[in-house]
Amino acid sequence: MELTVDGADVFVHTGGVAPDPSLPAVVMLHGAGMDHSVWRFQARALAHEGFAVFAPDLPGHGRSAGKAPSAIGDAAAWVAEFVDEVGLGRISVVGHSMGSLIGIELAVVSDLVDRLVLIGTSGEMAVHPDLLAAAEAGDRLAVDLIVGWAFGTAGRRGGHPQAGTWLPAAAVRLLERSLDGPLGSDLAACADYPGLDRASQVRAPTLVVQGAEDRMTPVRAARKLVEVISDARLEVVPDAGHMVMVEAPDRVRRLLEGFLAG
């Protein structure tokens, strides 16, 4: 699906199904330097289970034109504009990493969010200065650092449920495409966002999904986030890291289906 938001072309993955406006809408937001493809397992499942699925490439990412937002607040404002352009009412938001921060901000500044799912998240996403410097310089080192930390033990070894899939290599190829700008600005936006303070203002029912082996946003950080949200619960997925939705696709799919169905 393609449309125009704020004068720029936007690509939206819909799970292979034309969205039905009468169905509950789910907007899925990817993380730093990534695109809609991180949702390929869950988007298709949800689209065939009674949801209208919208997984956009954020501006400047993937197949979407425009400049990547320089702050989480700007990204949330763009999502609100996207929702209006599509003609949606209240929505469920599923966000991974940077996308989870965008979901938090959108839930705080608008009345659009009915349910919120935060995956691979943390209230404060500190970024190591060496990683940030490499990403802002377009240095391939940034990709190596992220991929080296992004997966749990099983994800690094292989043996994915989808035959022929080796997750670290796929992540390298995806992140390489964002080295010309979006990755650096994304990481800077995450580092600058006061997530715990903003999350304390979230009133939407919230599910936090975390990989037990997440070294980028550890479970202990997710617990702090859950503590400040008025209606939140935490699900820890064993044998998975920061990219839990691609490392344990079926487990995350079941969690999403159960929570989003209410």
C-alpha positions in Angstrom: 0.0 0.0 0.0 1.3 3.5 -0.9 0.0 6.9 0.1 1.3 10.4 0.6 1.8 11.9 4.1 3.0 15.5 4.5 3.9 15.7 0.8 6.1 12.6 0.8 5.4 9.0 -0.5 5.0 6.4 2.2 5.1 2.6 1.9 2.8 0.6 4.2 2.8 -3.1 4.7 -0.7 -4.5 5.3 0.1 -8.1 5.9 -1.0 -9.1 2.4 -4.6 -8.2 3.0 -6.4 -5.0 1.9 -7.3 -3.3 5.2 -11.0 -3.3 6.1 -11.9 0.0 7.8 -14.6 -1.9 9.9 -12.0 -4.0 11.6 -9.8 -3.0 14.6 -6.8 -1.1 13.3 -3.3 -2.0 14.4 -0.3 0.3 13.6 3.1 -1.3 13.8 6.2 0.9 14.3 9.7 -0.4 13.6 12.9 0.4 15.4 15.9 2.5 14.7 17.4 2.1 11.2 14.8 -0.6 10.3 11.6 -0.8 8.3 8.3 -2.7 8.0 10.0 -6.0 7.3 10.6 -6.6 11.0 6.9 -7.3 11.4 6.6 -9.7 8.5 5.6 -12.7 10.7 3.1 -10.9 13.0 1.6 -8.5 10.4 0.4 -11.3 8.1 -1.0 -13.3 11.0 -2.9 -10.4 12.4 -4.2 -9.4 9.0 -5.8 -12.9 8.7 -7.1 -12.9 12.2 -9.6 -10.0 12.0 -7.4 -6.9 12.2 -6.7 -4.1 9.8 -2.9 -3.9 9.8 -0.7 -0.9 8.9 3.1 -1.3 9.2 4.6 1.9 7.6 8.1 2.6 6.8 8.8 5.7 8.8 9.9 8.8 6.7 13.4 8.3 5.3 13.3 4.5 6.0 12.8 1.5 3.8 10.7 2.5 0.8 9.3 5.7 2.3 10.6 9.1 1.1 11.2 12.2 3.2 13.6 12.9 6.0 13.8 10.8 9.2 12.3 12.5 12.2 15.0 14.0 14.4 13.0 13.5 17.7 10.5 11.1 19.1 7.9 13.8 19.4 8.3 14.6 15.7 7.9 10.9 14.8 4.7 10.7 17.0 3.3 13.7 15.3 4.0 12.1 11.9 2.2 8.9 13.0 -0.9 11.0 14.1 -0.9 12.6 10.6 -0.5 9.1 9.0 -3.5 7.9 11.0 -5.6 10.9 9.9 -4.5 10.4 6.2 -5.6 6.7 6.3 -8.9 7.7 7.9 -8.6 5.7 11.1 -10.2 6.3 14.5 -8.7 4.9 17.6 -5.9 2.4 17.0 -3.8 -0.2 18.8 -0.1 0.6 18.5 2.7 -2.0 18.4 6.2 -0.5 18.6 9.6 -2.1 18.8 12.6 -0.3 20.4 12.4 3.3 18.9 8.9 2.4 17.8 7.9 1.7 21.4 9.0 5.2 22.4 7.0 6.7 19.5 4.0 4.7 20.8 4.4 6.0 24.3 4.6 9.6 23.0 1.6 9.1 20.8 -0.4 7.7 23.7 0.5 10.8 25.8 -0.1 13.5 23.3 -3.3 12.2 21.6 -6.4 10.2 22.3 -5.7 7.9 19.4 -4.3 4.9 21.3 -6.7 2.3 22.5 -4.1 -0.4 23.3 -0.3 -0.2 23.4 2.3 -2.9 22.9 5.9 -2.1 23.7 8.5 -4.6 22.5 12.2 -4.5 23.2 11.7 -1.4 25.2 13.1 0.7 28.1 12.2 3.9 29.7 15.6 5.4 29.1 17.4 4.2 25.9 21.0 5.2 26.5 23.2 4.9 23.5 26.9 4.3 23.9 28.9 7.3 22.6 31.0 5.1 20.3 27.9 3.6 18.7 26.3 7.0 18.3 29.4 8.5 16.8 29.8 5.6 14.3 26.1 5.8 13.3 26.2 9.5 12.8 29.4 9.2 10.7 27.9 6.4 8.5 30.6 4.0 9.8 29.9 0.3 9.2 31.1 -0.3 12.8 27.6 0.9 13.9 26.0 -2.0 12.1 28.4 -4.5 13.6 27.9 -3.2 17.1 24.1 -3.3 16.9 23.9 -6.8 15.3 26.4 -8.1 17.8 24.1 -7.1 20.7 20.7 -7.6 19.1 20.1 -11.3 19.3 19.9 -14.0 21.9 22.0 -17.2 21.8 19.5 -19.1 19.7 19.1 -16.2 17.2 22.9 -16.0 16.7 23.2 -19.8 16.1 20.5 -20.2 13.5 17.7 -22.8 13.4 15.0 -20.2 12.8 11.4 -21.6 12.2 11.5 -20.1 8.7 13.8 -22.3 6.6 16.8 -20.5 5.2 16.6 -17.6 7.6 19.7 -16.5 9.4 18.8 -13.5 11.5 22.2 -11.7 12.0 22.8 -11.6 8.2 19.4 -10.2 7.5 19.8 -7.5 10.2 23.2 -6.5 8.7 21.6 -6.0 5.2 18.7 -4.0 6.7 20.8 -1.7 8.8 23.4 -1.1 6.0 20.6 0.6 4.0 20.1 3.2 6.8 23.8 4.1 7.3 23.4 7.2 5.0 21.5 9.1 7.7 18.5 7.6 9.4 20.3 5.3 11.8 22.3 8.1 13.4 19.3 10.4 13.8 17.2 7.6 15.1 19.7 6.6 17.8 20.1 10.2 18.9 16.3 10.6 19.1 16.1 7.5 21.4 18.9 8.7 23.6 17.3 12.1 24.1 13.8 10.9 25.0 12.7 11.0 28.7 10.8 7.7 28.4 10.1 7.0 32.1 8.6 10.4 32.7 6.4 10.2 29.6 5.4 6.7 30.2 4.0 7.7 33.7 1.4 9.6 31.8 0.2 6.7 29.6 -3.4 5.6 30.4 -4.0 3.0 27.7 -3.8 -0.7 28.6 -0.2 -1.7 27.9 1.6 -5.0 27.2 5.4 -5.0 27.4 7.1 -7.9 25.6 10.8 -8.5 26.3 13.3 -11.1 25.3 14.9 -12.7 28.4 18.4 -12.3 26.8 17.9 -8.7 25.6 21.2 -6.9 26.2 20.2 -3.7 24.6 17.1 -3.0 26.7 17.3 -5.5 29.5 14.4 -7.0 31.3 15.2 -5.0 34.5 14.8 -1.8 32.5 11.4 -3.0 31.1 10.3 -3.8 34.7 10.9 -0.1 35.7 8.8 1.0 32.7 5.9 -1.3 33.7 6.0 0.1 37.2 5.3 3.6 36.1 2.4 2.8 33.6 -0.9 2.7 35.3 -2.2 -0.4 33.5 0.7 -2.5 32.2 1.9 -6.1 32.4 5.2 -7.7 31.3 5.7 -10.8 29.3 9.3 -12.2 29.1 10.1 -14.5 26.2 12.8 -17.1 26.9 15.7 -17.7 24.6 15.3 -14.4 22.7 17.1 -11.0 22.6 16.2 -7.5 21.5 14.8 -8.6 18.2 12.3 -10.9 19.9 9.6 -10.6 17.3 11.8 -12.2 14.7 13.6 -14.5 17.0 10.4 -16.0 18.6 7.8 -15.0 16.0 5.1 -17.5 17.0 5.3 -16.6 20.7 5.1 -12.9 20.0 2.2 -13.5 17.6 0.2 -15.3 20.2 0.8 -12.6 22.8 -0.3 -9.9 20.3 -3.4 -11.7 19.2 -4.5 -12.3 22.8 -3.9 -8.8 24.0 -5.2 -6.9 21.0 -8.4 -8.9 21.0 -9.0 -7.7 24.5 
